Amino acid sequence: MVLAVLALREPGILDAHHRAESAVLLAVELIIGVATGAGWAWTTRIWTEPDGVVWTKSTRASVAVWIVGIALRIGIYAIGAVLGLHQDSSALMCALAATLLVRGGILVWRAQSLGGVNRPAPAYGDGMRPVRRERA
């Protein structure tokens, strides 16, 4: 979410001289970001440990999704360069934010569908004994 806020507050997200064309490329970039996030989430292994902790691990298919996504983004930047559009890094940050938000949402939905866990997963440090403070 922070990436999206940082990207959207930058004035150079659209080329001032080619607004329509840069808006189309931004929309395509966002679609690629959403598709990459969804592909990454659906190709990720997900499981729950007996204590309720959810784990994920990317697969070779996840790597392929990333390679295709990067290749498509390079193609978008090449098209923009051929059209003479000024392309700022904020479009890439916005698409990356979309990728991470979609991946996170799908993984949370998949984790909830695993079922069997009616209590929240423990946080780091739960169940540890308290430590006395030392005085200097």
N, C-alpha and C positions, 0 to 999 in steps of 0.2 A: 504494500500500500504506500509505503514511503517513496518507493521508486516512481509510482504513478503521480504522486503529489509533486515530487521534484521535477518530473518530466513536463507536467502540465503547466507549471508556473514559469517555465522557460519561454521567452518570447520567440525563439527561433524554431518552434515545432513545425510551423508552416512557412514555406517560402513566401515572402511578401510580394514577389513579382509573379508567382505562379501558384496562387492559392488553391485553385481547383485541382490542378495536377498533383500538388503535394498533399492535399487532403485525400485524394484517391490512393496515393502511395501509402499514406499513414493508415488508412482503413485496411488496405491489403496487408500491411505490416501487422496490424492488430489481429486480423484474421489468422495470419500465420502464427502469431504468438498464442492465440487461443487453441489452435489446432495442435501446436507443439506441446502445450501444457496438457491437453486432453490425451494426446498420444503417449506422453511421458507417464501420466498417471495410470493409464490403462495397461501399460506394459511393465509397470512396477509390481514386484511381488510384495504382498502384504500379509502379515500374520500377527497373531496375538499370543503372547507368552502366557503361561498359567497364572502369573500374577497380574495379568490385565494390561501389560505394557504392549503397545502396538509398534511393530517394526516394519520397515520397508527396505527394499533393495532393488535398485535398478537392474535391468537385464540387458542382454545384447540388443534386443529390440528397442530398448530405451535409447541406447547409443545411436542406433539407426535413425530413430525419430529426431534426435538432436542433430545428426549430420544432415538430414534432409531439411530440417528447419533452418540451419545455418546456410545451407546452399540456396534455399529460397530467399533468405534475407540478403545474401550477396547478389542474387539476381535482381532483387528490388532496388538495391543501391546502384547496380549497374544501369538499370532502366532510368533511374533518376539522374544519373550522371549523363547519360545519352540525351535526355531531355533538357539538360542544363539546370536542373533543380538544385538549390542549396539544401543539403540534408544535414540536419543537426543530430547530435547524439540523443536528444530528448525523445525522438521517435523510437529509437532502439530501447531506451529505458522504459518507455510506455509499453512496448510490446513484451519486454522481459517481465514487467509487472503483471501483465495479462497472463503470461505463461505461468508464473509462480502462483497467482491467485487461482487460476483454473486447476492447476495440478493439486494445490492444497485443498480446494473444495472437493474435488473428486476423491482424493485420498481420505478425507474425513468421512465422506459419504460411504466409501467402501469399508472403512474401519468400523463404522456404525453398523453396517450390514453384516459384519462378522458375528455379532451377537454374543451372548453368553457372559457378557461382563455388565453387571448392574451397578458396579461401583466405579468411581473414578480411578484412573491409573495413578499409582503413587508417584509423587514428585521426588526429585533427588534430595536425599537427606531424611526422608520419612523413615521412622523407626530407628533412627540412630540415637545413641545415648547422648545426653547433653555433655558438653565439655566445659570444665571449670576454666575460668579466666585466670591467667597468671598476672601477678602484679609485678611491676618493674621497680 
